[in-house]
Amino acid sequence: MRENPSLDVNRYGPWALIVGGSEGIGAASACLLAAQGFNLILVARKAEPLSALAQELAGAGVEVRTGSVDLSQPDALDRTRALTDDIEVGLLLYIAGANDTRGNFLELDPQVYRSVIAITVIGQAEFTRHYGGLMRERGRGGIILAGSLSNFCGSATVAAYTGAKAFSRVFTEALWAECVEMNIDVLHVVVGYTDTPAMRRLGLDTSSAQSPEDAACEMLAAIGNGPLLLLGGEASLKIATARSQLADRGEVIRTAGTPRRESMPHVSAN
């Protein structure tokens, strides 16, 4: 049976900001945190799932604020700050960053890779700098930035995505080293194969994937054990290890990189 993690509201609260909090691991994290007395700010692009989740959490006796924010736009942080400047955010979870468009980089619409870089690189840096800076002033807090197994090597048709995820991991590792003396816990979460709505929308077979609830439990329980958490158990560790080999990188990329979508198991042909 899964054991829910216990987080100290006095250390990480009273408010938790979840960027990408409308579904999947973000929504599962919101439910776990609400049950422990955290007030929540949930930010994502689509307003409808945010509203539905806020209604679901209403019975937990905590306050929930939601904001429909396009994280690929330059005003994403300002729009989020409009929800948080009058409260104390002690926990930042940046879970957003799924990829639904593939193609050779030289043939992509520039808006595709600009959006990927804006959400994962610029977004994580900007949100971390603002909310982490406030945590530094208070001398406490926690930051969790989510990445992907794809960060360990470049892969064809997802060049910007794999590059952005590599930034996320290395950035978080450096941030962890800097924040130890500030009493801010920092963790990078490498998300493995997870049964999220985003994966199902792509038509992928998620029957053997980790549930968002299990992923969220594992992630929140590890917040004080940074800098890196690899979700997905032994299978994810095997993939990460294969992709991290330094010798013969060309062969590593050809054989161990993220496969082209047409070669992945699908529920239906999409």
Order of alpha helices (4+ residues) and beta strands (2+ residues): alpha-beta-alpha-beta-alpha-beta-alpha-beta-alpha-alpha-beta-alpha-beta-alpha-alpha-beta-alpha-alpha
